[in-house]
Amino acid sequence: MTPQDHAGLHSRSLPPKTGRRFRRLRPRTRPRFNGWSFNRMLPSILTMLGLCAGLTSIRFAIDARFGEAAAAIAVAAAIDGLDGRLARLLKATSRFGAEFDSLSDFLCFGVAPGFVLYLWSLHRYGGFGFAPCLLFAVCMALRLARFNAALEAPIASPRPSYVYNFFTGVPAPAGAGIALLPLFIGLEARQQGWQGLARVSEAPLFAGVMLIGTSLLLVSTLPVWSFKNFKIPSEYVLPMLLGIGLYAALLVADPWAALAAAALGYVGMLPFSRRSFLRLREAAEGLREPEEQHGALPQTPPHL
């Protein structure tokens, strides 16, 4: 074989330069995955953390660490106030998130508070002490079911705008806080050395009455401020900020007194909330009556 033939054979065995250059310039194809973005998952992650806090409170109550149990339920309530607003802010609302949030609320605010109070004081009465806990859990489930059904029910006629500023019945986190009032008072009494108040707060009758009363508030039709569209007058903005700062300082310095004060303040707010609802309804009906009377007047037929 001549050198020329050898060179030709070698050139035929090599790939063409154009093909090699084409492979270098061709962009790589990356696989695409179908799923949720992290922003869409973030509200569900918060809901899961709240659920874990509720389960942890039950574990603390079994170990007789009632202070940590109450703190875990308070953390779950704080997370519950954030996950829904965060989902609307990120436009990540979904049916899965709503159902997951409802199940988490039932455990954190329907099961855990009754379980904690049963181990705190109601266990002394055995089955009779468990009855208020059972009633509280059932009423919480009914309250959440009614709330979910109201969201999905078709609206036959448009409701007045003021109705959207009120809940029907006490919401789940607030109901848990009211039910745990005996625990908050008892922990504060133990911390301050008030033996008489500690015995009263640990009495099964006190815890049972609080659970039964809160259960009735959950399933009631009482209008309760939702604070979603609550507007503060400009002259009260600064005093309100100062009040929130003072409450935060009290919460850090003496958390049980702060939580007990919040529960008592919420209960004291309920009559004013109902009065506000009735006033708004009367004002709306007063505006509607002249319109209906004006529409009922006979109209003069046009002249032919």
C-alpha positions in Angstrom: 0.0 0.0 0.0 1.4 3.3 -1.0 1.6 6.3 1.4 -1.2 8.0 -0.6 -3.5 5.0 -0.1 -2.7 4.9 3.6 -3.5 8.6 4.0 -6.8 8.2 2.1 -7.8 5.3 4.3 -6.9 7.3 7.4 -9.0 10.3 6.3 -12.0 8.1 5.6 -11.9 6.6 9.1 -12.1 10.0 10.8 -15.6 11.6 11.3 -16.2 14.8 9.3 -15.3 18.0 11.1 -18.7 19.5 10.4 -20.5 16.8 12.3 -18.1 17.1 15.2 -18.6 20.9 15.3 -22.4 20.5 15.1 -22.4 18.2 18.1 -20.5 20.7 20.1 -22.9 23.6 19.3 -26.1 21.7 19.8 -27.7 22.7 23.2 -28.3 20.0 25.8 -31.9 19.1 26.4 -32.8 19.2 30.1 -35.6 17.1 31.5 -38.7 18.9 32.6 -40.6 17.8 35.7 -44.3 18.3 36.4 -45.0 19.4 39.9 -45.3 22.3 42.4 -42.9 25.2 42.8 -41.5 25.9 46.3 -43.7 29.0 46.6 -46.7 26.8 46.0 -45.5 24.3 48.6 -44.6 26.8 51.3 -48.1 27.3 52.8 -48.5 23.5 53.0 -45.1 23.2 54.7 -46.3 25.7 57.3 -49.5 23.8 57.8 -47.5 20.6 58.3 -45.3 22.3 60.9 -48.4 23.5 62.7 -49.7 19.9 62.7 -46.4 18.7 64.2 -46.7 21.3 66.9 -50.2 20.0 67.8 -48.9 16.5 68.0 -46.0 17.6 70.1 -48.3 19.3 72.6 -50.0 15.9 73.1 -46.6 14.3 73.8 -45.7 17.0 76.3 -49.0 16.6 78.1 -48.3 12.8 78.4 -45.0 13.7 80.0 -46.8 16.1 82.4 -44.9 19.1 80.8 -48.0 21.2 80.6 -46.1 24.5 80.0 -44.5 23.1 76.9 -47.8 21.7 75.7 -49.5 25.0 76.0 -46.6 26.7 74.2 -46.8 24.2 71.3 -50.6 24.9 70.8 -49.8 28.6 70.8 -47.2 28.0 68.1 -49.7 26.0 66.1 -52.2 28.9 66.4 -49.6 31.4 65.2 -48.8 29.2 62.2 -52.5 28.9 61.4 -52.8 32.6 61.2 -49.9 32.8 58.7 -50.4 29.9 56.2 -53.7 31.0 54.8 -52.6 34.6 54.3 -49.3 33.4 52.8 -51.1 31.2 50.4 -53.3 34.1 49.2 -50.3 36.4 49.0 -48.3 33.9 46.8 -51.4 32.9 44.9 -50.8 29.3 46.0 -54.3 28.5 47.2 -55.5 25.0 46.3 -58.2 22.5 47.4 -55.4 20.2 48.8 -54.1 23.1 51.0 -57.6 23.9 52.3 -58.4 20.3 53.2 -55.0 19.8 54.8 -55.4 23.0 56.8 -58.8 21.9 58.1 -57.5 18.5 59.2 -54.6 20.2 61.0 -56.9 22.6 62.7 -59.0 19.8 64.0 -56.1 18.0 65.6 -54.3 21.1 66.9 -57.4 23.0 68.2 -60.0 20.2 68.6 -58.1 17.2 69.9 -55.0 18.6 71.6 -56.6 21.1 74.0 -59.1 18.6 75.3 -56.4 16.0 75.7 -54.2 18.4 77.6 -57.0 19.5 79.9 -58.0 15.9 80.6 -54.4 15.1 81.7 -54.3 18.4 83.6 -57.4 17.9 85.8 -60.3 16.1 84.2 -58.8 12.6 84.6 -59.8 12.6 88.2 -63.4 12.1 87.2 -62.6 9.2 84.8 -65.3 8.8 82.1 -67.3 11.8 83.3 -64.2 14.0 83.0 -63.6 12.7 79.4 -67.2 13.7 78.3 -66.4 17.5 78.0 -63.3 16.7 76.0 -65.3 14.5 73.7 -68.0 17.2 73.3 -65.3 19.8 72.5 -63.7 17.7 69.8 -67.1 17.0 68.2 -68.2 20.6 68.2 -64.8 21.7 66.7 -65.3 19.2 63.9 -68.8 20.5 63.3 -67.6 24.1 63.3 -64.8 23.3 60.7 -67.3 21.3 58.6 -69.7 24.2 58.6 -67.0 26.6 57.6 -65.9 24.4 54.7 -69.4 23.9 53.5 -70.1 27.6 53.6 -67.1 28.2 51.3 -68.3 25.7 48.7 -72.0 26.4 48.8 -73.4 28.4 45.9 -74.6 31.9 46.9 -78.2 32.3 45.9 -78.2 36.1 46.5 -75.3 38.5 47.2 -74.7 39.0 50.9 -74.2 42.5 52.4 -70.6 43.6 52.5 -70.5 43.9 56.3 -71.2 40.1 56.7 -67.7 39.3 55.4 -66.2 41.0 58.4 -67.6 38.5 60.8 -67.2 34.8 61.6 -70.2 32.6 62.4 -69.2 31.3 65.8 -65.8 31.4 67.5 -63.0 30.4 65.2 -60.9 27.3 65.9 -57.7 28.9 67.3 -59.6 31.3 69.5 -61.7 28.4 70.8 -58.6 26.5 71.7 -57.3 29.6 73.6 -60.5 30.1 75.5 -60.6 26.4 76.4 -57.1 26.4 77.7 -57.8 29.4 80.1 -57.7 27.1 83.2 -54.3 25.9 82.2 -53.0 29.4 81.6 -54.3 30.5 85.0 -52.9 27.5 86.7 -49.4 27.8 85.3 -49.3 31.5 86.3 -50.6 30.7 89.8 -47.8 28.0 90.2 -45.2 30.5 89.0 -46.3 33.2 91.4 -46.9 30.8 94.3 -50.7 31.4 94.6 -51.8 28.1 96.0 -55.5 29.0 96.3 -55.8 30.1 92.7 -53.8 27.0 91.6 -56.2 24.7 93.3 -59.2 26.5 91.7 -57.6 26.3 88.2 -56.9 22.6 88.6 -60.4 21.8 89.7 -62.1 19.5 87.2 -65.4 21.5 87.4 -63.6 24.6 86.2 -62.0 22.9 83.2 -65.2 21.0 82.4 -67.3 24.2 82.4 -64.8 26.0 80.2 -64.8 23.2 77.7 -68.6 22.9 77.5 -69.0 26.7 77.2 -66.4 26.9 74.5 -68.0 24.0 72.6 -71.3 26.0 72.6 -69.5 29.1 71.3 -67.9 27.1 68.5 -71.2 25.8 67.0 -73.2 28.9 67.8 -74.4 31.5 65.3 -72.8 34.3 67.2 -71.2 36.9 64.9 -67.5 37.4 65.8 -65.2 39.9 64.4 -62.8 38.4 61.9 -60.4 41.4 61.8 -59.6 40.6 58.1 -60.9 44.0 56.8 -60.7 45.8 60.1 -59.6 49.4 59.6 -58.0 51.4 62.3 -58.6 55.2 62.3 -55.4 57.1 61.7 -55.4 58.7 65.1 -55.5 55.3 66.8 -52.7 53.7 64.7 -49.8 54.8 67.0 -51.6 53.9 70.3 -52.4 50.5 68.8 -48.8 49.9 67.8 -47.6 50.9 71.3 -50.2 48.5 72.8 -49.0 45.6 70.7 -45.5 46.4 71.7 -46.4 46.4 75.4 -48.3 43.1 74.9 -45.3 41.5 73.2 -43.1 42.6 76.1 -45.6 41.0 78.6 -45.6 37.9 76.5 -41.9 37.6 76.7 -41.7 38.5 80.4 -44.8 36.5 81.7 -46.3 34.4 78.9 -49.0 32.7 81.0 -50.4 36.0 82.2 -50.3 37.3 78.7 -52.1 34.3 77.2 -54.7 34.3 80.0 -55.3 38.1 79.5 -55.7 37.4 75.7 -58.3 34.7 76.3 -60.2 36.8 78.8 -60.1 39.8 76.5 -61.4 37.7 73.6 -64.3 36.5 75.7 -65.1 40.1 76.7 -65.0 41.2 73.1 -67.8 38.9 72.0 -70.8 41.0 73.3 -69.3 44.1 71.5 -68.9 42.1 68.3 -72.5 41.0 68.4 -73.6 44.6 69.0 -71.6 45.8 66.1 -73.1 43.2 63.8 -76.7 44.2 64.9 -76.0 47.9 64.3 -74.6 47.2 60.8 -77.6 45.1 60.0 -80.0 47.7 61.2 -78.2 50.4 59.2 -78.2 48.2 56.0 -82.0 47.4 56.4 -82.7 51.1 57.0 -81.0 52.0 53.7 -82.8 49.1 51.9 -86.3 50.2 53.0 -86.4 53.5 51.2 -85.2 51.8 48.0 -87.9 49.2 48.2 -90.6 51.8 48.9 -89.3 53.9 46.0 -89.4 50.8 43.7 -93.0 49.9 44.9 -94.5 53.3 43.8 -96.7 53.1 40.8 -95.2 54.6 37.7 -97.1 57.0 35.5 -97.8 55.5 32.1 -96.3 57.3 29.2 -98.6 59.6 27.2 -99.5 58.2 23.7 
